[in-house]
């Protein structure tokens, strides 16, 4: 399981799922891509952390939500398996998640979910959930109960997914938010901005990036914390040092919710609680009076957790746990070595290849305690963890003293100086002698082993004493398990407070990460409000800039002012001059601002965006008989139908997949619709330069003309010239795409270039 990503299971409930059908063959023949506006209830959770969410949506939007959530498994009602054809499968066919089916459950009200939650949902909050969400939640919980029989679920109360920006699946991919086009994390926005110290912080950052907030209050409260930390380097250093001592509390607590927590987990929790205590003290001392920090500090609850941490540290023997781990690791190494020996002697090359690699490790030096208890039992609890354990340890010490005394007595009586009292799993409690002492002939003993140099035998006194030692040790193990069960119970009693504290730590981790990023990259705090203005001065692309820095190059910044008076920027210019980068960087700046991060610019004012749409790049889906142009039209149709006046749209080279005349007509239609009907903030890049004249002729208001350019330096002949791109946008229209220059850069043969130039001369495009 990836420690830096969530592992969601998602259930889908579709209204009228058993009788609303549409022929897939008919849909293919029409190639319309139209989906019924069916209401859909969603419910998803991460079993490893206990996070539980619900959302109401409609079928056409489902694919974008699935891309945002990224579930590993999707649960459907069993009735879908028998249908075979349904619009839902058209949506799910675009994803690669595992699909499982479960019997139709009896729909339970949210109040009936209480046994599976850490705390019940209040009556007032329960009324906010739609029937579709409740049905999806019942389906999901029913599936889990059937799969995890006997497990005691302790999930967080469900949260409705509200006030978040919708980013459709094409935009998530085009903007490379979580991964690049090649499905690599390196080079994505997430990889560029992640400076988190904890695993929980990394997961929360990924969630924020997929679902930026649309609430100015939430966003500005996050920015306030980042600003305060950025301005207090000493405070930031202290917080980071304490965060490094924190463990993945969310997943550790969920293990205890399932009754699987081990002593190691308890020590991790105790360490995290102690670090949280110090963190609260640091915030109180270094940030007193700051409202944003006071609010954060007030969310931390330590009364119960502090007592739990003390109980854990007073009870668990940390060094005993370490010694036991060493024993387990040594046993595993011995088994591995045995397997390698057997495979080397009898196995094939394939058998060798399946053995675990890299298991050999340098043997760690033993501690003083470990050295002196070579043949002794190791314990995970301290002797004073309970009164019973104290008595048992005292009794065991007395029995061990008897053992030493008996050993000395038998050595003297039998005249065997090499005699030792031992226990083996196969022979039990034995007396062991070696060398010349093997010739002794004691009475009332039973020989159990003899070799040339050693001899083993049972002695009734040692057998009796050994049984008492075993019985005492067994009682100690039972008592240790009882104490462990009590500590587990204390964890469950404090699970709500511990989870809330863990969330605060995650948010502080992200705030420190953003502050570090802002200081490293010289980013600025955005002004986020409820307006419709997108005003960015000297904006930069966060990931491209980082890539150029690695090569020792700088990024050319650009301004962008859309919204209010000028809602659309019509952008022209040469190939490779940075139009697509400009479009993407402004969308990414919007995403960064609405997750509460500083942004790569010298000034930024962002009006809340409810949805971001992109139409960039080309793709096809031959399996579904959809060409590149068809895919382009489907994406454009989705944008034009769903974009609102608060949306942000970037379109690059719309209409390029067909003839120039048809493509230009479609590009104009999209430009007109976005400006006149949707009235959203739009960046529209194109090579259809004539559209600029049509904008003026048709009196299309709210469109600004901007372009990029190149500078040529001729050295003699037409082919002997150089040029460089001017990535800085200027006002106006550039009708030169300079495609042949790019072709020459790509290595197209000069004869081909010459022929292309002749064609352009014939068309009076160049002279």
N, C-alpha and C positions, 0 to 999 in steps of 0.2 A: 504494500500500500504506500502510495506517494505521501510522505509526511507534509509536503508543501501544498497539496491540493485536496479538496473535499472529495468524498466518495459517496455521491448521492444515488439513492433509489427513488424513482418517481412513478407515481400512479396517475393514470389518466381516466377520467370519467366523462363520457360524451353523452349529452342529452339525446334521448331517442335512439340510442345506439343499436337497438335490436331491429328497427324497422325502417330507418332512413338510409337508403342505398343509392348508389349511382354507378352505372356501368363503367368499368375501366376502359372497355373497348370503345365505348362512345366517347369517353373523354380523350382517348388517344386520337380518334379520328377527327375530332373537332380541334384538338391541339390548343384548347383554350386555357388550360391550366386553372380553370375556375374551381373554387371549392365552396361548398355550402357554408353559410354563416352559422354553423352549429355552435352553441354554447359549450364550453369545455371547462371542467374543474380539474385542477392540478394539485397534487400534494407530494412533497418530496422531503426526504430527511437523510442525514448522514449518521449511520449507526455508530460510527467511530467517535462522534462528538456529541450526538444527541440533538443537534439542530434540526428543527421541524418547521416547514413552511407550507403555505397554501396560496393559490392564486386562481382567480377567475379570468378566463379569456375566451377567445373564439378560434375556431379551427384554422382559418387562414393565417393567424398570427402564431400558431403553435410552433412552427418550425424555428422561428426566431427565438422564442422562449427556451426551446430545447437547446439551441446553440448557446444561449446565455447561461443556462444552468449546467449544462454538460453532464447529465446523469450517466452512470455506468450501466444501469439496468432500468427498464421500463416495465411497469406492471399494467396489464389489461384484464378486463373481465373475460371470463371463459367464453362468453357468447361471441366475442370477436373471432375466436379461433374457428368457430363453425361457419361464420359468415363468408370468409374468404375475400370478399370485395367490400371495401368501405373507403370513403375519402380519408379516413384517419391513416390508412396504410400508405396512401400517397404521400402524406407528410412524413411518416416514420421511415419510408423508403429512402429518404434523403439523409438519414442519420445511420450511424453504425452501432447503435447501442443494442445490448442484449434485450430481447423481449420475452417476458414470462407471463403466463396466464394463471389466474386463480379463480376459484369458484365465486359466484356472485354472493357477496356477504349480506347479512342483514344490516341495513343502514343504521348506524348508531349515532345518537346525538353526541355533541361534544362533551356533555357532562358525563357520558358513559366512557369517555376516553381516560378519565381520571386515573384509574389503576395503572395505566401505562405512562403517565406523566409524572414529573417530579413535583408538580403542584397543579391543582385544578384550574381550569379557565373560568374566570368570573362570568356571571350571567350576562353582564353588560357587554363584555368582550365577545362572548359566544354569539350574541345576536348580530355581530358584524359579519360573520362568515355566511357566504351564500350556500344554498342547498347543494350546488355543484361541488363546492369545496369540501363540504361535509361528506358527500358521497365518495369523493376521491380519497379523503383521509381515512374513511372507514375501509375502503378497498385496500389501501396501503397497510394499515394496521392489521387487518385480517390476514393479509399475506405474510406479514412478519410473525404473527402469532403461530401460524401453521408451520413456518420454517424454523422458528426458534422456540420450539416447545420446551417448556420448563424454565425458560429464561425470564428474568424479571426486568422488563423494560422500564427505564426511567428517562424518558425523553423530555426535552424542554417543551413547555406549552407551545402550541403552534402559533406561528406569526404570519400574518397576511403580508404578501409582497406588494407593498404600495409605495407611492412616491419615489419610483425609480425610473431612470431613463431607459427607454426601449432602444436596443441596438439590434437590428436584424442580423441574421446569420451571414449575409453577404458582407455587411459592414464590419462585423467582428473579424472576418477573414481578410478583407481588403485593407483594414487599418492595422492588421497584425497586432491585435491587442494582447492576446494570450500566447500566440505562437505565430511564426512566420508562415509564408505561403508554402514553404517546404516542411511544415509541421515541426519546426525546431523552436524551442523556447528561446535560445540565444538569438538576439536581434529583434525580439518582440518588445512591445512597450512594457510588459510585465517585467521582463528581464532587465530592461534599461533602468527602471525606477525602483526596483526592489533592493532595499538596504536593511531589511528587517533582521532582527536578531533571533526571534522565536519562530517556531513552526506555526503556532496559532496565528501570529501576526502575518506570516506569509500567506496563509489560507484566507484570512480576512481581507488582505489586500487584493487577492485575486477576485474575491466576491465583490468588492467595491468597484473594481475595474469593469467587471461584467455588468454591474447594476449601479451606475452612478446615481447619486441622490438628485431629486428634483425639488428638495425643500431648502430654500435659502437659509433658514435658521440652522438646520443640521450642518450644511456646508460651511457656513461662516463660523460655527462653533468649532468645527475641525480646524479651520484655518487659524482661528485665534490661538489654539493650542500649539500649532506648528510655529506660529509667529513668536509666541512666548519662548518656546524651546530654542528656536533659532537665535533669539537675542540673548540667551543665557547659556553660553557654552559650558560653563561649569555644571549647571543643572543637567544639561544633555549628557555629559560624560558620566555623571553619577547614575542617571536613569539607564543608560546603555549598559554599564557595568552590572547593575542589578538585574536587568533583563537577561543578561547572559547566564545568570544563576537560575533562571526560571525554566521549568520543564513544560512539556506539552500537556497542560492540565486538562484540557478538554477531552483528549483521548484517554488519559489516565483515569479520569473520573468516570468515563463511560465503561471502562473495564470493571470498576467497582460496582457500577449499576448492574452489570451482568454477573456480579459475584465472582469475578476472576482476578481481582487485584492481588498482587503479590507484595512481599515486604519491600522489594526494590521500588515499587510504585509508591508505597507509603513514604519512603525516604525522599523520593522525588517531590511528593506533595508537601512534605514538611519543609524541604528546602525552598520550594516556591513560596510557601506561606511566610517563611522568615524573610525572604527577599521582598515580598510584598509589604511586610511590616516596615522594613527599612525604607522602602520606596515611599510609603505614606509619610514617614518621618522626614524624608528629604523634601517632598513636596510641601509639607507644612513649614519647613524651615526656610527653603529657598524660593518659594513661590507664594508666600503668604499675601493675601489681598487680591491676587489675580482671580477674577471670577471664573474664567474657564478652567483653571486648575482646581479651584475650590469645588466646582461641580464634579469634576472627575474624581477628586479625592473623596467626596461625600458618597460616591457610589460603591466605594470599597467597604466591605463589612468584615471585621476581623475578630469580633468577640468570640464566636464559636470556632472558627478556623484556628485562632491562636491557641486555644485550649487543645484542639486536635493535634496541632504541630508539637506541642509540649508532650502530649501523651505518646506520640510516635517516637520522639527523640528519647524519652525516658524509658521506652519499652524495647525498641529494636536495637540489636547489636550490629552496627554497620560493618564492623570488621568481620564479624561472623558471617555476614552475607557475602562479603568479598571472598573469604576463604572458601565458602561453599561454591561460589561461582568458579573459582580456580579448580576445585575438585571436579565440577561438571565439565569444564573445558578440557581438563587433563583426560578424563574418561572419553570424551568425544574424540580427542586426538588419538588415543590408543585404538579406538574402534576404526578410525580412519586409516591408521597405519596398518592395522590388521587387514582391512579391505584392500588396501594397495598391495600388500604382500600376496594375498590370495589371487587378486586379478593379475598381478605380474607373473605368477606361477601358472595359472590355469586360464586366464581370460584372453580376450581378443583385443585388438586396437579399439574397437567400438566400446568395449567395456571400460577401458582406461579413460576414454573421452568423457564418459558420463560421471566419473568421480568428481567430487567437489574440488575446485581449484583453490589454491591460496589458503588452505586451512592451517598449514604449518605456521607456527608463531614462535618467536623467541621466548623461552621459558622465563617467566617473571621471577625476580628474586623474592624469596619468602620473607614475610614479616617475622619479627621476633616471636610473636605469639604463635604464628603458623609453624615455626620451627619446633616449638616445644610441645605442640599437640599433634604430632605426626600420627599417632595411633589413637587419638581421642576423638570423641564426638564433637561436632561443631553445632552451635546453637544460634538461632536467629533472634532470640529474645535475651535481654539482659536478665541476670539473676533476680533483680529486684523489680521485674516487670509486674509481678503479682506476689502476694504472700505465699501462695502455694508453690510458685517457682522458687522462691527464696528457700523454703523448707526442703524442696526436692534437690536443689543444688547443694545445700549443706549435707543432705543425706548422701548424695553422690560423692562429694568430697570425702566423707567418712568411709564410704565403701571403697573408694580408690586407695585410701590409706590402708584399709584392711588388705587390699590386693597386694600392695607393696610389702606389707608385713608378712603375708602368706608366702610371697615369692622368696623373701629372705629366709623364712623358716624352712621351706622345701629345699632351698639350696643347701642349707646346713644339714638337714636330715638325710638327704639323698647324696650329699657330697658332690653335687653337680653345680659348679660355679657358673656354667653357661645357661642355666635354666631360666626361661622366661615364660610368663603366663600370657597367652594370646587368645584371640578369637578369630576364627575364619568361618566364612559362610558355609563351607562344605563340611567342616569337621567340628564346628562348635567351639567350646572352650577347651583349649588344649594346653598341655605343658610341652615346651619345645626345648630340646637340648641339642648340642652339636659337638663335634670334635670327639675327644676321648670319653666325654660324658655319655655317649650313646651306649656304652657298655654297662651302665648301671642297671640293676634289676630290682626296682621298687615293687613292694607288694600292694595289692588292692588297686592296681591300675590296669587300664585297658589300652594296649598299643593300637594306634590308628594310622601310623605312618612311619616308614623306615627307609632310609637311603644310606649310602656309604658314609655320609658325613653328618646326617641329621636324624633325629628321632622325635616323634610326637606321640603323646599318650594322654588319656583322660585321668584326672585325679578327682576323687569325690569332693574334696574340700574346695577345689577351684571351680568345679561344676556347680556346686551349691552357691558359692559366692558370685560367680558369673551370672547366674540366673537372677540373683538379687539386683546386680548392676543393670542387667537388661530390663528388668521390670521397672526400676527407677527411671531409666532412660526413656522407656515407653511412656511412663506417666508424665515425664517432662515434655515429650513431644505432643502429647494430648493437651497438656496445659498451654503449650505454646500456640497450638491451633485455636484454643479457646480465646486466648488473648488477641490473636490475629483476627478472629471473628468479631471481637468487640471493637477493634480498631476499624475494621471494615464497616461496621454498623455506625460508628461515629462519622466516618466519611459520608455515608448515605444521609445521615442527619444534617450534615453541613453542605450537601451537594449544591443546593441552590445558591448559597453564598459563594461557594468556591467557583462555580461557573460564572457568576456575575463578576467576581474578582478577575477571573481569567480573561473575560471580555474587556475589562478595563486595561489589563496588561497588554492585550493585543492592540487596542486603540492607541495606547501610549507608544507601543513599538512602531506602529505606522507613522505616528506624528514625528517621532525621532528620525525615522527613515526619510520622511519628507523634508525635515529640517536639514539633514545631512545632504540630501540631494540638492536642495536649494542652495546650500553653501558651496557645494562642489561645482555646480553648473551655472551659478549666478542667475538663478530663476527668480521670478518676482511674484508677489502675492496678487492674485486676481481679485477684481471687484465683482462679486456675484450678487445679482439682484433679480427682481421679477420683471425687468424690462425685456425688450426684444433686440437689444443692441449687441453686436459682436464687434468690439473695438480692440484690436490687437496691434500694438506698436512693436516693430522689430521682432516679430514672431519667428520661431525656429522649429524645425522638426526634431523631436527629442531623440529618436533612435538614429536618424541619419546624421545628426550632429555628433553623436557619440562615435559613430563609425568613422566619420571624417577626422575626429580628434585622434583616433588611434593611428591614422595615417599622417598625422601632422598637418592637416588641412583645416581651414576654417569654413563655417557655414554662412552663406549670404542670407541675412534676415530680410523679412518683408512685412509690410503693414497690411492690415485687412480691416475694412470698415463696412460691415453689412448690417442691415436691420433698419428699422424706422424709415428714413427717407429713401435710402438705396438698399433695397432688400436683396438684389441680385448683382453679382459681379460676373460679367461676360469676359472670359479670359482667352486670348489668342496668343500665338507665338510659335517658335520653332520646336521641332521635336527635341527632346532631351534638354530643354531649357528650364525645367523645373516646375511646369504647371501642375503635374500630378502630385509632386512633393508638397507644393503650396496648398493644394486642396486637402491632402491628408493631414498636414501639420495643423491646420485650423480646426479640423474635426478632433484631433488628438488633444489640442489645447483645451477644447470644450470638455472633453472627457476628464482630463486632469483637473480642471477647475472644479468640476462637479463631484469629484471624489474627495475634495478638500486639500488638494496639493497645490504647491506653487507651480508656475508654468514657465516655459522657455520663451520669454519676451522681456521687454523693458517696461511695458504697461499692458494690462489686459482688463477689459470690462466685458463680462459675459452675462447676458440675459439668460435665464433658465431655459434650457432646451429639453423638451419632453421626449424627442426621438431624433436619432441620427440615422440618415440614410446615405448610402453610397452606390454609385453605378460606375465602377472602375474595373478595368481589366476585361478579359474575354474568357469564356469557358463554354463547353458544350456538354451535353448529356446524351451520348449516343444510345445508351441503354433504354432511355425513355423517348428516343426518337426526337430529341430536341436539339436543334442546331445552335451554333454560337449566337446567331441573330435572334433566335427564338428565346434563348436564355436572357439575352439583353432586353428583349421586349417584356418578358415576364417580370424582371427586376424593375424596369421602368414603370410598368403598370402597378406594381405593388407600392412603389413610392408615391405615384400620383394619387392613388386611392387613399393612402393612410397618412401622408404628411399633413400636419396642421400648421397654423400660423406660428406656433412655437417650435417647430422642427428646424433641423439644420440638414441641408441636402448638399452633397457634392456629386456632380456628374462630370464625367470625363469622356470626351469623344463619343457622345451619344449618336447612334445612327451610322456608325462606321462599318457595320457588318452587311451592308447592302449597297445598291448603286448610289452614286453621289446625289442624284435628284431625290430619290426616296429617303435617303439618309438625312439630307438637309431638311426635308419636309418634316420628318419625325423629330429631328432635333429642335426645330422651331416650335413644333406643337408642345414638346416637353417644356421648353423654355417659357412659352406663353402660359402654360397651365400652372407651372410652379410660381410664376410671378403674379398672375392675375387671379387664379383660383385658390391655390394653396396659400399664397402670400407668406411663404416661409423664407428664412435666410438661406440663400443658395449661392454656391460657387459653381459656375458652369464653364468648363473648358472645352474648346472645340477647335477643329480645323476648317469648319464651314464658315469662312470669313464673311460671306455674303449675308449671314444672319445679322451682322451688325447694322447693315443698311436697312434690313427689314425691321429691325427694332425701331429705327428712326421713322421709317415710312408708316408703320402701323401705330406709332405713338405709344409704344409700350413703356409705361412709366416705371421708375424704380430700378432701372438697369444701368449699371456703371460699366464702362469699357476699360479694360486693363490688359496689358500684354507684356511678354518677355521679348528678348531680342538677342542678336549676335553681333559681334564686331569682326569685320573681315580685314585682312591685311594682305593685299596682293603683292607678289614679288616679281611679276613678269607675265608668264602665260596664265591662262585661265585655270589650268590645273595646279599651277605653282602658287598657291595661296594658303593662308592659314586663317583660322577664326577662333574666337572664344565666345563662350556663352555669357550673356548678361542676365544673371539669375534674378536681378532686381526688377520688380514689376514697375511699369510706368503707365500712366494713363494714356489710353488710345487703343487703336487696333493695329495689329501686325499681320499683314496678309501673306508674309513670306514664311513658309514652313521649313525651308532649307533642308528638305528631305535628302537631296543629293549629297550634301555635306556629311550627313549621318551615314549614308550608304558608303561614301568613300572611307569614312572612319572605320566602318565595319569590314572593309577589305573587298568590297565589290570590285570586280575587274574594271579597268579604265575604259575598255571598249563598251562595257555595259553602261557605264556612267555617260559616255559620249552619246550613245543611242538615246538614253533617257533625256539628255539635254536637247537633242534634236526634236524629240516629241514635244517638249515644253515650248520650244521655239515655234513649232508649227501651231501650237495652241495660243501663241502670243502671251505665254505666261512669263518667259524670260527673254531677254534680248542678247 
